[in-house]
Amino acid sequence: MPKITELLLDCDNTLVLSEELAFEACAELANEILEKHNIDARYTGPELLVDFVGQNFRGMMNSLQKKYNFEMGEQEFNDYVERELQAVIKTLKAKAQPCEGCNEALEKLYQSKRYGMAVVSSSAVPRVKASLQKVGQDKYIPDDLIFSAATSLPKPTSKPDPAIYLHACKVIGVEPKQCCAIEDSKSGVGSANNAGIPIIGYVGSYHGEEMQAEMEKVLKQSGAQVVMKHWNEVEKCLKEIEES
């Protein structure tokens, strides 16, 4: 395998414990949309997280429309995307925390100068910036190395579409095989795998050993070469990928 020169990091629940906070913030909007379209179903934040983890709000709204057979107009759709973004940013600025051991691992990787680091997320760039700034990770990731499937592409998309990973590689100037992605969700692993990028799966943000074991299987089936439970394993996992 070619030498790994670039780490492409998912943000939500990989770097920052943000998914539960984000889904908590957008559940109210999702229920408002369902009620507006005469759909009886309602969601709590945790229920949304189970059904749509790894998707951005656009992807989740598209999935809801397919699931419940209704259509949103373009203006209505875009208005809700903006409302959700502002609600989530407000929540993240107040409550976001880093994934356990992540800041220490990023500091060590940063000081080693062995790898470049970029964020590749389904979430909008302003949301990612809010998360990184709140937990002190913005010093490791320059603003121009934050890539968003929601806001960095000519046509917004969501993981598992590989477009955002391919875009990041092109902008950075590296081949996919020179990179390693770190992802916590099936859709995120699928996105990197579809782009031809080696992957470390991360299950440390899932609650309990049973859920972590279940997600380890899911991530490996989706294309992750190795899986880590804690950020203190990242260098060992990188070595394993580089030697494979």
C-alpha positions in Angstrom: 0.0 0.0 0.0 1.3 3.6 -0.8 2.6 5.6 2.2 -0.3 7.3 4.1 0.3 11.1 4.0 -3.1 12.5 4.8 -5.7 11.7 7.5 -9.3 12.5 6.5 -11.3 12.8 9.6 -15.1 12.7 10.1 -16.3 15.2 12.7 -19.6 14.2 14.2 -19.1 11.5 16.9 -15.6 10.8 15.6 -13.8 14.0 16.7 -16.6 15.6 18.6 -19.5 14.2 20.5 -22.1 16.1 18.5 -24.6 13.7 16.9 -26.9 13.3 19.9 -26.8 17.1 20.4 -27.5 17.7 16.7 -30.4 15.2 16.5 -31.9 16.6 19.7 -31.9 20.1 18.1 -33.4 19.0 14.8 -36.1 16.6 16.1 -38.4 19.5 16.7 -38.0 20.7 13.1 -38.4 17.1 11.7 -41.7 16.7 13.6 -42.9 20.1 12.4 -42.3 19.0 8.8 -44.1 15.7 9.4 -47.1 17.5 11.0 -47.2 20.1 8.2 -47.5 17.3 5.6 -50.1 15.4 7.6 -47.8 12.6 8.6 -48.7 11.1 12.0 -45.2 9.8 12.8 -43.1 11.7 15.4 -39.4 11.4 16.4 -37.3 12.0 19.4 -33.7 13.0 19.0 -32.4 9.5 19.9 -34.9 7.9 17.4 -33.7 10.1 14.6 -30.1 9.2 15.5 -30.8 5.5 15.2 -32.5 5.9 11.8 -30.3 8.5 10.2 -26.9 8.5 11.9 -24.1 9.7 9.5 -26.5 11.6 7.3 -26.8 15.4 7.2 -30.1 17.2 7.6 -30.6 17.3 3.8 -30.0 13.5 3.6 -32.4 12.9 6.5 -35.1 15.1 5.0 -34.8 13.2 1.7 -35.0 9.9 3.5 -38.1 11.0 5.4 -39.8 12.1 2.2 -39.1 8.7 0.7 -40.1 6.8 3.8 -43.5 8.6 4.2 -44.2 9.4 0.6 -44.4 13.2 0.6 -42.7 16.1 -1.2 -41.2 19.3 0.1 -40.9 22.3 -2.2 -37.4 23.6 -2.9 -37.9 26.8 -0.9 -39.5 25.0 2.0 -36.6 22.5 2.0 -33.9 25.2 2.0 -35.6 27.2 4.7 -35.7 24.2 7.0 -32.0 23.4 6.2 -31.0 26.9 7.3 -33.2 26.8 10.4 -31.7 23.4 11.4 -28.2 24.7 10.9 -28.6 27.7 13.2 -30.4 25.6 15.9 -27.6 23.0 15.8 -24.8 25.5 15.9 -26.3 27.2 18.9 -26.5 23.8 20.7 -23.0 22.8 19.8 -21.5 26.1 20.9 -23.0 25.5 24.3 -22.6 21.8 24.9 -20.2 20.0 22.5 -17.4 17.9 24.0 -14.5 16.1 22.3 -14.6 12.3 21.9 -12.6 10.7 24.7 -8.8 10.9 24.1 -9.2 12.6 20.8 -7.6 15.9 21.6 -4.6 14.2 23.1 -4.3 11.9 20.0 -4.6 14.9 17.6 -1.9 16.8 19.5 0.4 13.8 19.2 -0.3 13.3 15.5 0.1 17.1 14.9 3.4 17.2 16.6 4.7 14.1 14.7 4.3 16.0 11.4 3.9 12.6 9.7 0.4 13.3 8.4 -1.6 16.2 7.1 -5.1 16.4 8.7 -8.4 17.5 7.2 -12.0 17.1 8.1 -14.4 15.5 5.7 -18.0 15.7 6.9 -21.6 15.5 5.8 -22.4 18.5 8.0 -22.2 22.1 6.8 -18.9 23.9 7.3 -20.3 26.4 9.8 -21.5 23.5 12.0 -18.1 21.7 11.8 -16.3 24.9 12.6 -18.5 25.5 15.7 -17.8 22.0 16.9 -14.0 22.2 16.4 -13.8 25.6 18.0 -15.8 24.6 21.0 -13.6 21.6 21.9 -10.2 23.3 20.9 -9.5 21.2 17.8 -9.5 24.1 15.3 -5.8 24.6 15.9 -5.1 21.2 14.2 -7.5 21.7 11.2 -7.2 24.9 9.1 -10.5 26.3 7.8 -9.5 25.6 4.2 -9.1 21.9 5.1 -12.7 21.5 6.2 -14.8 19.8 3.5 -18.6 19.4 3.7 -20.9 17.3 1.6 -23.6 19.8 2.4 -21.7 23.1 1.5 -18.4 22.4 -0.3 -19.8 20.8 -3.5 -21.6 22.4 -6.5 -24.5 20.1 -5.7 -25.1 19.2 -2.0 -25.0 15.6 -1.2 -24.5 13.3 1.9 -22.4 10.3 2.7 -22.3 7.4 1.6 -21.9 9.3 -1.7 -18.1 9.4 -2.2 -18.2 12.9 -3.9 -17.0 14.8 -0.8 -14.0 12.5 -0.2 -13.0 12.6 -3.9 -13.3 16.4 -3.8 -11.1 16.6 -0.7 -8.4 14.5 -2.3 -8.5 16.7 -5.4 -8.2 19.9 -3.4 -5.4 18.6 -1.2 -3.6 17.1 -4.1 -3.4 13.4 -3.0 -4.6 10.1 -4.4 -7.2 8.3 -2.3 -4.8 5.4 -1.5 -2.4 8.0 0.1 -5.1 8.8 2.6 -6.7 7.2 5.6 -10.3 8.1 6.7 -11.5 7.7 10.2 -15.3 7.2 10.4 -17.9 6.1 13.0 -20.9 5.4 10.8 -22.0 2.9 8.1 -22.7 5.8 5.7 -19.3 7.5 6.4 -17.3 4.3 6.0 -19.3 3.6 2.8 -18.4 7.0 1.5 -14.7 6.6 2.0 -14.8 3.0 0.7 -16.6 4.1 -2.4 -13.8 6.7 -2.9 -11.2 4.0 -2.6 -9.8 5.3 0.7 -8.4 3.0 3.4 -10.5 3.3 6.6 -10.2 3.1 10.3 -13.6 2.6 11.9 -14.3 4.2 15.3 -16.8 2.9 17.8 -15.8 4.8 20.9 -18.8 7.1 20.7 -21.3 4.3 20.9 -22.7 3.5 24.4 -21.8 0.1 25.9 -19.7 -2.9 24.9 -22.6 -4.6 23.1 -23.4 -1.7 20.8 -19.7 -1.1 20.1 -19.2 -4.8 19.2 -22.3 -4.6 16.9 -21.0 -1.4 15.2 -17.5 -2.9 14.8 -19.1 -5.6 12.7 -21.2 -3.1 10.7 -18.2 -0.9 10.0 -16.0 -3.8 8.9 -18.7 -5.1 6.6 -19.0 -1.6 5.1 -15.3 -1.5 4.3 -13.3 -0.5 7.4 -9.9 -2.3 7.5 -9.5 -1.9 11.2 -11.6 -0.6 14.1 -10.6 1.3 17.1 -12.5 1.7 20.4 -10.5 4.6 21.7 -8.3 7.3 20.2 -5.3 6.0 22.0 -5.3 3.2 19.4 -5.0 5.4 16.4 -1.3 5.1 15.8 -1.4 1.3 16.1 -4.3 1.2 13.6 -2.5 3.5 11.2 0.6 1.2 11.3 -1.6 -1.8 10.7 -3.1 -0.2 7.6 0.3 1.0 6.3 1.8 -2.5 6.7 -1.1 -4.3 5.0 
